[in-house]
């Protein structure tokens, strides 16, 4: 009788483990809300991630900038080679839309191509662009890029835009950034 109970417990443990593993890989796109502040974009309203293909990942985060303004950041990451390897190449892009309600006030686009080899990551190409809609003024625009080093863990391409609402005089900041670690 004791062997039967032990066997049942072992089967239950195995089935529970298999169920947890299966749910880990089959769960639908995650979405959640948070009050965690981001250093430049504001409080997170929502976040979702999904694999579009086995080599392409997409992530969308919406931030509350206050006064009815939001920032929606869409990051796509595409591995050209090296997925699950210690070396390879990938391309990442970030598009940030600063919105007043549903109307877009400004857009930032950042794109970076990277190579990585397990010890460092390098920016192989980078581009930055922005557009500011009527009713808003560009207050500041800055771009930056760097390769990984002992001081900086990740290679990075970044752009920051500050726009001013012409009617209220208030400013809003959008930040687009893509990064790559030494292992991708």
Secondary structure, DSSP 8 states (H G I E B T S, - for coil): -HHHHHHHHHHHHHHHHHHHHHHHHH----EE----EETTTEEEEEEEEEEEETTEEEEEEEEEEETTEEEEEEEEEEEEE-TTSSSEEEEEEEEEEEEETTEEEEEEEEEEEEEE-SS-EEEEEEEEEEEE-TTEEEEEEEEEEE---SS-SSEEEEEEEEEEETTT--EEEEEEEEEE-TT-
